Amino acid sequence: MASLNRWMAALAGATVLGGCTTTDGLPVPTGPQTANPDTDTAALVEGLDQLPPQQLDAGECAGFFWSADAEHRFLAFENETLGYARVFADGQVHEFAVPSRQGSHIAGDLYQRHYVDAARQLDMRLSGTIGERLPDGQRIERSVLSIQQTDGQRMVIPVIGHYACRVSP
């Protein structure tokens, strides 16, 4: 378990602190956004099986979620500071406006997000429990991403979650 914890912390740290880039052609919101199904359409990217690296600027905080399988695909990102989330599902990157939030989380609290857009027929839920503090953030434990599919079935994907803030230089 300790090696998994170190691996997860190293992966999250590398993504948060060193591997953040722009979103390969996807727009990066510059402030709190409002969902608009006419302009916030999903980006279908050929050959992509996960989210591309996400930008996290100094002073911003975000949640990062990877599939809990051997592939560790990057499936969800929520920038709590700027108020937007991106979820990879059905071969597409879906973007949602969310309320912005300041401050850290408290260990033991529930982490629950509901991303819904009736116009795009999207209903995705991300849930877990805020875990222990790590040197570069906080673990989000027992996390799952559930996606309501158009055929009425709900797909549930266990995920590994990490919450981190990028400090100002």
C-alpha positions in Angstrom: 0.0 0.0 0.0 2.9 2.4 0.8 4.3 1.9 -2.7 0.9 2.7 -4.3 0.7 5.8 -2.1 4.2 6.9 -3.2 3.3 6.1 -6.9 0.1 8.1 -6.7 1.7 11.0 -5.1 4.6 11.0 -7.6 2.1 10.8 -10.5 -0.1 13.6 -9.2 2.9 15.8 -8.4 4.3 15.3 -11.9 1.0 16.1 -13.4 0.2 19.1 -11.2 3.7 20.6 -11.0 5.6 19.6 -14.0 3.4 18.1 -16.7 0.7 20.7 -17.0 0.3 22.1 -20.5 -2.5 23.6 -22.6 -5.2 21.3 -23.7 -4.1 20.5 -27.2 -6.5 22.8 -29.0 -9.3 22.7 -26.4 -10.2 26.1 -25.0 -8.9 26.9 -21.5 -11.4 29.0 -19.6 -10.1 32.2 -18.2 -12.7 32.7 -15.5 -15.9 31.2 -14.1 -17.9 29.8 -17.0 -21.6 29.2 -17.6 -22.6 26.1 -19.4 -23.9 26.7 -22.9 -24.7 23.6 -25.0 -24.4 25.6 -28.2 -20.8 26.6 -27.6 -19.6 24.0 -25.0 -19.8 21.0 -27.2 -17.7 17.9 -26.6 -14.4 17.7 -28.4 -14.0 14.5 -30.2 -10.3 13.7 -30.6 -9.2 10.9 -32.9 -7.2 8.2 -31.0 -7.5 9.9 -27.7 -8.4 7.5 -24.8 -8.1 10.0 -21.9 -8.0 13.7 -21.1 -5.0 15.5 -22.5 -2.7 17.3 -19.9 -4.5 20.2 -18.2 -3.3 23.7 -17.3 -3.1 24.5 -13.6 -1.7 28.0 -13.0 -0.1 29.3 -9.8 -2.7 29.9 -7.2 -5.3 27.5 -8.7 -6.6 24.3 -7.1 -8.0 21.2 -8.8 -9.1 17.6 -8.5 -7.4 15.0 -10.8 -8.9 11.5 -11.4 -7.4 8.5 -13.1 -8.9 5.1 -13.8 -8.1 2.7 -11.0 -7.1 -0.1 -13.5 -3.6 -0.9 -14.8 -3.9 1.8 -17.5 -4.4 4.7 -15.1 -6.2 6.8 -17.8 -6.7 10.5 -16.9 -10.5 10.7 -16.9 -11.6 13.8 -15.0 -10.3 17.2 -14.0 -12.0 19.9 -12.0 -10.5 23.4 -11.6 -12.2 24.6 -8.5 -10.6 28.0 -8.6 -11.8 28.9 -12.1 -15.1 26.9 -12.0 -14.9 24.3 -14.7 -14.6 20.6 -15.1 -13.6 18.3 -18.0 -14.6 14.6 -18.1 -13.4 12.1 -20.7 -16.3 9.7 -21.7 -17.4 8.0 -24.8 -14.3 9.0 -26.7 -14.9 12.7 -26.0 -13.8 15.5 -23.7 -16.9 17.0 -22.1 -16.7 20.4 -20.4 -19.0 21.7 -17.6 -19.3 24.9 -15.7 -19.2 24.4 -11.9 -19.3 26.8 -9.0 -15.8 28.1 -8.1 -14.5 27.2 -4.7 -11.6 28.5 -2.5 -10.0 26.7 0.4 -8.9 23.2 1.1 -10.9 20.1 1.9 -11.2 18.4 5.2 -10.2 14.7 5.6 -13.3 12.5 6.0 -15.6 14.9 4.1 -17.5 13.5 1.1 -16.4 14.6 -2.4 -19.4 14.7 -4.6 -19.9 16.3 -8.0 -22.8 16.0 -10.4 -22.2 17.2 -14.0 -25.4 17.3 -15.9 -26.4 18.9 -19.2 -29.9 17.9 -20.4 -29.4 19.5 -23.8 -26.3 17.3 -24.4 -27.9 14.3 -22.7 -25.0 14.1 -20.2 -25.3 12.9 -16.6 -22.0 12.2 -14.9 -21.3 11.8 -11.2 -17.9 11.8 -9.4 -17.8 10.8 -5.8 -15.3 9.8 -3.1 -14.1 10.7 0.3 -11.4 13.3 1.1 -8.4 11.4 2.5 -5.2 12.1 4.2 -2.9 15.0 3.3 0.1 14.3 1.1 3.2 16.4 0.7 1.7 17.8 -2.6 -2.1 17.7 -1.9 -4.7 15.4 -0.7 -5.9 12.0 -1.7 -9.5 11.4 -2.7 -10.3 7.9 -1.6 -12.9 5.3 -2.6 -13.7 7.4 -5.7 -16.0 6.4 -8.6 -17.0 8.1 -11.8 -20.5 7.1 -12.9 -21.8 7.9 -16.4 -25.5 7.6 -17.4 -25.4 6.2 -20.9 -28.0 7.0 -23.6 -29.3 3.5 -23.4 -30.3 4.0 -19.8 -27.4 2.0 -18.3 -25.1 3.6 -15.8 -21.4 2.8 -16.2 -19.4 2.9 -12.9 -15.6 3.4 -13.1 -13.4 3.2 -10.0 -11.0 6.1 -10.1 -7.9 7.3 -8.1 -8.3 10.9 -7.0 -5.9 13.6 -6.0 -6.6 17.2 -5.0 -3.8 19.7 -5.3 -3.0 23.4 -5.5 -0.2 24.9 -7.6 1.7 27.3 -5.4 2.9 30.7 -6.6 6.6 30.8 -7.4 
